Amino acid sequence: MKALTLSFTPLSAWSRWFRSLEVVLGSLLLAIVLLMALLAGWLYPGDPLEMVAQPFLWPGDDAQFPLGTDSLGRDVAAGIFHGARVSLQIGTIAVVVSVVIGLIAGASAGYFGGKTDRIVTRISELFQTFPAFLLVVVLVAIGHPTVNYIAGAIGVASWPMIARLVRAECRLLRHQEFVLAAQTLGYSPLRILVREVLPNLLPTLIVTLSVMMASAILTESSLGFLGFSDPNRISWGGMIGDGRQSLQNAWYLAVLPGSALAATILALNLLGDALNDWLNPRRKGASQ
């Protein structure tokens, strides 16, 4: 069975992709963040929460600590680099959890319909009656706030959005000719979902995942700002929260990790918008 396919060649697609200023800027910013996460253990092998110098060294005061130190004498640069690891880990795990739950729930509801659809819809509506951030706070407060647990809590709170999106797409795709042909050939519902329906959801999912990852990173930073982050791992939100007490005499403690957070969110949003233009056939056709 042939599913819906994209009609451009790989070479022309990549050429068109990198002609966009949004793509270049977003890719560059995200590459920097990824590089920071990869090099954190090599450039700063120690514990970033360890006190290594006198407090409140400003950026440039000591070449050994180019971004200065915080109120406890911890290296700000080490915190930012290791914070990149935490943010990417949180975003990745949260997206995986939400996609797994949302994909199973949404595909089942959209393809089978009937009672399954009603049950999944009611459960997703129940989750959506609570503000997502409040639900994450409650889950983290009653559990052990490790990085993986926080990421899982964010994923659990985010799956209804994926489920509703997948459900709507499956309701449309189940009436397409290639799905009806697969049913006529006697393929099982599971095979039809995996081989015929889900590949056609990839463009929509890819665009959504970039936005969800940015949202997950921002949610974790908000938790860190409020003091609900993993106490054994440094995060940008926690650094911003600690730095807010010294805004008048050491504003860099909040501005530097805040800038890293803003750059990461901007990169993911820019790439998400570019992916939407690239993978959405309607927008692509309108731009030609």
Disulfide bonds with the S-S distance in Angstrom:
none
